[in-house]
Amino acid sequence: MQEVAECCLLQKLGADAVGMSTVSEVIVARHCGLRVFGFSLITKKVIMDYENLEKANHKEVLEAGKQARQKLEQFVSILMDSILQSDLAC
């Protein structure tokens, strides 16, 4: 169970959350000259001990995304409106 050891190490290093691919995607986007704004939806809780038999599964991850969908849509809409307004003001 390498994941438990990795999560314990990351917690000791001060991490609150871990993303899967954000950094590599941002590097590619910046290389292409794109401006980047990143945000993440945390969909899986971490298991911090070997005795815990609870495991996250893909169905739970998808369900967390579905539950957050409306709030994320509102957030992105407000963000895009704000960016458009600031670009028009320049």
C-alpha positions as CSV (number, residue, x, y, z in Angstrom):
1,M,0.0,0.0,0.0
2,Q,2.3,2.6,-1.2
3,E,-0.4,5.2,-1.4
4,V,-0.7,5.4,2.5
5,A,3.1,6.0,2.8
6,E,3.0,8.7,0.1
7,C,0.0,10.4,1.7
8,C,1.7,10.4,5.1
9,L,4.9,11.9,3.6
10,L,3.0,14.6,1.7
11,Q,1.1,15.5,4.8
12,K,4.4,15.8,6.8
13,L,5.7,18.1,4.0
14,G,2.6,20.3,4.4
15,A,0.4,19.3,1.5
16,D,-3.4,19.7,1.9
17,A,-4.3,18.3,-1.5
18,V,-2.7,16.5,-4.4
19,G,-3.6,16.9,-8.1
20,M,-3.0,14.3,-10.7
21,S,-1.9,16.2,-13.7
22,T,-2.3,20.0,-13.2
23,V,1.4,20.9,-13.2
24,S,2.2,19.1,-16.5
25,E,-0.9,20.5,-18.2
26,V,0.1,24.1,-17.1
27,I,3.6,23.6,-18.3
28,V,2.3,22.6,-21.8
29,A,-0.2,25.4,-21.9
30,R,2.4,28.1,-20.9
31,H,4.8,26.6,-23.5
32,C,2.0,27.3,-26.1
33,G,1.7,30.9,-24.9
34,L,-1.6,30.4,-23.1
35,R,-2.6,32.1,-19.9
36,V,-3.6,29.7,-17.2
37,F,-6.0,29.7,-14.2
38,G,-6.1,26.5,-12.3
39,F,-8.6,25.2,-9.8
40,S,-9.3,21.7,-8.6
41,L,-12.2,19.7,-7.3
42,I,-11.2,17.3,-4.6
43,T,-13.2,14.1,-5.2
44,K,-11.4,11.5,-3.1
45,K,-10.5,11.5,0.6
46,V,-7.2,10.1,1.6
47,I,-6.7,6.9,3.5
48,M,-4.0,7.6,6.1
49,D,-3.6,4.2,7.8
50,Y,-3.1,0.6,6.7
51,E,-5.9,-0.7,9.0
52,N,-8.6,1.3,7.3
53,L,-10.4,-1.0,4.9
54,E,-12.3,1.8,3.3
55,K,-11.3,2.4,-0.3
56,A,-12.4,5.1,-2.7
57,N,-13.7,3.9,-6.0
58,H,-14.3,5.4,-9.4
59,K,-18.1,5.5,-8.8
60,E,-17.6,7.7,-5.7
61,V,-15.3,10.1,-7.6
62,L,-17.9,10.5,-10.4
63,E,-20.6,11.1,-7.8
64,A,-18.6,13.8,-6.1
65,G,-18.1,15.5,-9.5
66,K,-21.9,15.3,-10.2
67,Q,-22.7,16.8,-6.8
68,A,-20.4,19.7,-7.4
69,R,-21.4,20.3,-11.0
70,Q,-23.8,23.2,-10.5
71,K,-21.5,25.1,-8.2
72,L,-18.6,24.6,-10.6
73,E,-20.6,25.8,-13.5
74,Q,-21.6,29.0,-11.6
75,F,-18.0,29.6,-10.5
76,V,-16.6,29.2,-14.0
77,S,-19.4,31.5,-15.5
78,I,-18.7,34.2,-12.9
79,L,-14.9,33.9,-13.4
80,M,-15.2,34.2,-17.2
81,D,-17.5,37.2,-16.9
82,S,-15.0,38.8,-14.6
83,I,-12.1,38.1,-17.0
84,L,-14.1,39.4,-20.0
85,Q,-15.0,42.6,-18.1
86,S,-11.4,43.2,-17.0
87,D,-10.2,42.6,-20.6
88,L,-12.7,45.1,-22.0
89,A,-11.7,47.7,-19.4
90,C,-8.0,47.6,-20.6
